[in-house]
């Protein structure tokens, strides 16, 4: 998106008006339905590498607004499992480490047709 529009906060304004959605692949505040819809849309557009992230403090209740209790933690972990099951079983994706994704990218640049159609998910957490 144009840097000038970003500086004027246009993406945020459009999202608040309900004209666009801002979805990321994370269990933090994003429902499974939103994650699934985003993934399917990106697969249709030809994307083949997805990064599913969360902040590691969310794994302990009380550290983030996404996980305030043990019950929230169970829901959080179930959301991760649900998405991964969908990604592997329905989309045909395969988990990969960041190093595997980097190696695949290197092979793709050398032989683009060799890796066509493969879908990878780099799962990681972001330290805060």
N, C-alpha and C positions, 0 to 999 in steps of 0.2 A: 504494500500500500504506500502511497505517496507520503513522504516524510512530513510534508506540510500538514496533511490531514491528520497524521498521528500527533503532531505537535498541538493541533487544535482539539485533540481528544475526540475526533469524529468517530472512530470505531466504538468508543465507550458510549457516546451519545446514541449512536445507531442501535447498540445492544440494549440500552435502557428503554428505547422506544419500541423494542421488539422487532426491529427491522432486520437485524442480523443476530446470530448466536455466536457466543465466544465460548467454545468448548475445548478443553484439553484432555488428554488421556491421563487422568489421575482419579483416584478414589476420593480425593479431597474436595468435597462439595459438588462433585459431578456424578449424576446418577448413571447406573448401568445403561439405561435406555439411551442417554445422551452419548455415552462412550460408544455404544454399538452403532448408533446412527452416524456418528463421526467416522468411525472405522469403515463402515460400508461405503460411505460417500468417498472417502479417500481411496479405497480399493478401486472403486469405479473410475476414479480419476487417474489410476495407474500407480499410486504410491505403493511401495512394497516394504518399507522399513518404518516401524512405528516405535515410539519411545513412550513407555508407560512409567510415570514417575510419581513419587510422593516424597514428602519430607520425613526423614527418619524419626523426628520427635513425635510424629503422629502414631507411632507404634506403642506409645505409653500414654495412658489416659491423663488428661490435664495439661499436656504440653502444647496442644494446638486447639483451635476452635472446632476442628473436625472430629476430634476424639476427646471428649470430656469425661467419659465414664467407661467402665468395663463393657457395658452394653453397646456403647458407641464403637468400641474397639472390635467387638464381635461383628457388628454390621460392616465396619471398615474392611476387615479381613475377608468377610463373605463377599463384599463387592469386588475385591481383588480376585478372589477365586472364580467368581461368576464371569468376570471379564476374561480371565485367562482361559477358562473352559470354552467360552464363546470363540475367542481368537483361535484356539487350536482346533476345536472340533467343527465349528461352522465355517470359519474363514480359511482353515487349512494352514494357519500360521505356525511358526516354530520359534520358540524362545531362543535368544542369542545374546551372548555377552557383547559389550561394546567392542571388544577386540575382534570378535567374529564379524560384526557389522563392518568394521574398518577393513578387514581382510576381504570381505565380499565386495565392498566399494572399490577396492584396488583391482580385484578381478573384473568387475563390471567395466571399469574404465579401459581395461585391456581387451576384454571380449564381452561387449554389451549383451549379445544374444545368449551367452552362456548362462546368465543368471536371471533371464527374463521370467517373470511369473513367480519367482520365489518371494515369500513374504516372511519377514523377520520382525520380532518384537524384542527390542532391547529394554529389559526391565531393570530399573535401577531406582535408587532413592537419592534424594538431594539432601545433603547435610545442611543444617541451618546453624 
